[in-house]
Amino acid sequence: MTCTRSIRIVTLLAAVVMASAQQPQECADLQAKVVSLEATLRRLKTEISRLEELLEKLHPASDPAAEPAPAAKSSRPESQRCAAVTRRRKQCSRNATAGSNYCWQHQQQRR
Ligand SMILES: [Zn+2]
């Protein structure tokens, strides 16, 4: 009894495996498309990060953005990030201290 049933299950499983192995051509085409799109996406992501790095390097050292941008504070009042810009041309990632636009470190530097 049990033996016949398990044989039937195995046969069923084999049929399922065969069915998924013999996919219609359309489905295989779609899979190939997805794979190539994923590769394209990865390439584009790499390209974007490369271009961002390049853009950072191209920024002139005398950029007026080194001064604190007042717009940044009004657009995101809840986050209160330090308004100072680091030597790497990125906004300081520390939180500003209460009642100030700068973190503790940049506050000290500006006094
Ligand atoms: Zn800071």
Residues whose N, C-alpha, C, O or C-beta is under 5 A from the ligand:
A	BS01	ZN	C82 A84 C92 R94 C103 H106
